[in-house]
Amino acid sequence: MKVDVIDLRTALTTCERLGELICIKKQVEPYVEIPSIMNAVGRQRQPCALLFENIKGYPQARAAGKFLGGAQRFGAFYGLPQDFPSLKRHFLEALEKPIPPRLIQNSACKENIVYAPLDITSIIPPVKGALDVDSLYYQPVVVTKDPKNGQRNTGIYRAAVQETGRLTVNARTDRHGGLQLTTAKAMNVPLPVALVIGAEPAVWIAANAKLPYGHDELSYAGAIKGSPVDLVKCETIDLEVPAHAEVIIEGEFRPPFEWGVEGPWPEYLKYLGMKINPPIMHITAVTYRNNPINYVSIPASGGGDEALGLPNQAQLLRLLREFAGDFVVDSFLTPVPLLHHAIIKVRKSEPHHEGLQINVALTAFSFSPTLDMVTIVDEDINIHDLADVDWAICTRCNPAKQVHILPEARTTQIVPIAGVRELDNEPIVKAKMIVDATIPWNYKTREISPGLTFFSKSRWLDIDLSDYVEPKDRDKLG
Ligand SMILES: Cc1cc2nc3c(=O)[nH]c(=O)nc-3n(C[C@H](O)[C@H](O)[C@H](O)COP(=O)(O)O)c2cc1C
């Protein structure tokens, strides 16, 4: 059944219907208490979505967290498959058939319009995210356009409160929003920017997708949910934004471009990041719904938003298949730390396939600078079971020949072993590693006796235990 989820509120109602929403009515402090409650919930076996209804100092606003859930909950939002493999297939197919957004005239996010000068922190509560943090943050979906060709980009980049009327936006120069800012700087023109807080699940998830530059994440969001994302025009800048969001902060990066200071932030790799200097956005207006909900996302705070990884799982597989077709059976980015280790399953079925697995691994590195390690396994390995992958590495990989270290290449400063170099103004680079745990072709076919190779696994009869066990003992069977 297709559920009509068009915004954060209907998504929360669906969570409630599924019995997966906890409303917290006790008064909470937003900066550290909300993130700490999210962290405690994130450590639960099945984290529920959270709605904070009584925020100290913000009688008019609310906050939500962990509303995406895993495949099951996300599937329920849009009437999609609710198991990980089928939903990943849906995300993969959606990459091939984008549905462009449509412009509508008005929407609830225009219920309140405030023009600059304004204090954004008086409208929507920011968070610090964890103890030991100084700055105040929002986690918006950020919309910009390429100043040369008007191509839209959408990514999630955190925004930190500076002095009144200014925010930093952490669109690093190697991110697509950052590339557009670099172009605007070269042309010496302002770059309009909109921060979207509390967007619907499909927009959130698509904004986290590492699509090739120039691909429109909002069209991908449409393909994911099977209908166009509604957009409305901004009031003060030339941008269109998701119409059913809770809050839109409008503004621009303007010449002479300036940089603020923020950090540390509780990064998704669980370490606190360092202080950084992202570009400054000047706020021109804020539009918001009555009783707006800030969507708080703190990736270091455990589970509850697993579906966020789905677009990247799909995009990696698409990239590898574009290179090597069905030789690539499947791929999997390990969940912790997502984006740093890819496990790729290949089908070596003839002698000339030998070596191609390394080319596939090299292709994987073009997926994202964050990818630091690729493990390649054969068809019989369950790539979602790290114990099975470990078994393949220990039994099929001779590290002297099958581990390949690539000299240093770009990674992210969030990995502390590389990030620490930024303190000395050194490049954020580290070695990349390929672990080839596939059976080398010439060994794969060597027989120890007719029909049995060195890599033949032990086999047994197919047994139905209930044929052997007395009825009184059957409940002892797992
Ligand atoms: C909650 C959350 C916060 C994020 N914050 C940032 C950030 O501050 N800076 C950044 O470059 N990427 C951040 N990301 C990851 C990007 O949104 C993601 O890599 C996206 O693909 C970037 O879009 P782009 O490829 O269009 O640049 C964040 C992701 C999530 C889920």
The ligand as an SDF file (V2000), in Angstrom:
LIG
                    3D

 31 33  0  0  0  0  0  0  0  0999 V2000
   23.6380   14.5320    8.8110 C   0  0  0  0  0  0  0  0  0  0  0  0
   24.6560   14.7210    7.7330 C   0  0  0  0  0  0  0  0  0  0  0  0
   25.5180   15.7910    7.7910 C   0  0  0  0  0  0  0  0  0  0  0  0
   26.4580   15.9960    6.7930 C   0  0  0  0  0  0  0  0  0  0  0  0
   27.2870   17.0850    6.8730 N   0  0  0  0  0  0  0  0  0  0  0  0
   28.1790   17.3090    5.8850 C   0  0  0  0  0  0  0  0  0  0  0  0
   29.0020   18.4800    5.9180 C   0  0  0  0  0  0  0  0  0  0  0  0
   28.9200   19.2870    6.8360 O   0  0  0  0  0  0  0  0  0  0  0  0
   29.8710   18.6740    4.9020 N   0  0  0  0  0  0  0  0  0  0  0  0
   29.9720   17.7730    3.8560 C   0  0  0  0  0  0  0  0  0  0  0  0
   30.7660   18.0210    2.9440 O   0  0  0  0  0  0  0  0  0  0  0  0
   29.2090   16.6750    3.7950 N   0  0  0  0  0  0  0  0  0  0  0  0
   28.3150   16.4200    4.7770 C   0  0  0  0  0  0  0  0  0  0  0  0
   27.5070   15.3110    4.7220 N   0  0  0  0  0  0  0  0  0  0  0  0
   27.6240   14.4010    3.5830 C   0  0  0  0  0  0  0  0  0  0  0  0
   27.0690   15.0060    2.3150 C   0  0  0  0  0  0  0  0  0  0  0  0
   25.7700   15.4840    2.4850 O   0  0  0  0  0  0  0  0  0  0  0  0
   27.0520   13.9830    1.1840 C   0  0  0  0  0  0  0  0  0  0  0  0
   28.3690   13.5520    0.9610 O   0  0  0  0  0  0  0  0  0  0  0  0
   26.4800   14.5280   -0.1080 C   0  0  0  0  0  0  0  0  0  0  0  0
   26.5920   13.5590   -1.0920 O   0  0  0  0  0  0  0  0  0  0  0  0
   27.2040   15.7660   -0.5590 C   0  0  0  0  0  0  0  0  0  0  0  0
   26.5630   16.2700   -1.6870 O   0  0  0  0  0  0  0  0  0  0  0  0
   27.3820   16.6300   -2.9910 P   0  0  0  0  0  0  0  0  0  0  0  0
   27.9090   15.3100   -3.5130 O   0  0  0  0  0  0  0  0  0  0  0  0
   26.3580   17.2340   -3.8820 O   0  0  0  0  0  0  0  0  0  0  0  0
   28.4610   17.5670   -2.5820 O   0  0  0  0  0  0  0  0  0  0  0  0
   26.5470   15.1010    5.7140 C   0  0  0  0  0  0  0  0  0  0  0  0
   25.6810   14.0210    5.6480 C   0  0  0  0  0  0  0  0  0  0  0  0
   24.7450   13.8370    6.6540 C   0  0  0  0  0  0  0  0  0  0  0  0
   23.8170   12.6710    6.5580 C   0  0  0  0  0  0  0  0  0  0  0  0
  1  2  1  0
  2  3  1  0
  2 30  2  0
  3  4  2  0
  4  5  1  0
  4 28  1  0
  5  6  2  0
  6  7  1  0
  6 13  1  0
  7  8  2  0
  7  9  1  0
  9 10  1  0
 10 11  2  0
 10 12  1  0
 12 13  2  0
 13 14  1  0
 14 15  1  0
 14 28  1  0
 15 16  1  0
 16 17  1  0
 16 18  1  0
 18 19  1  0
 18 20  1  0
 20 21  1  0
 20 22  1  0
 22 23  1  0
 23 24  1  0
 24 25  2  0
 24 26  1  0
 24 27  1  0
 28 29  2  0
 29 30  1  0
 30 31  1  0
M  END
$$$$
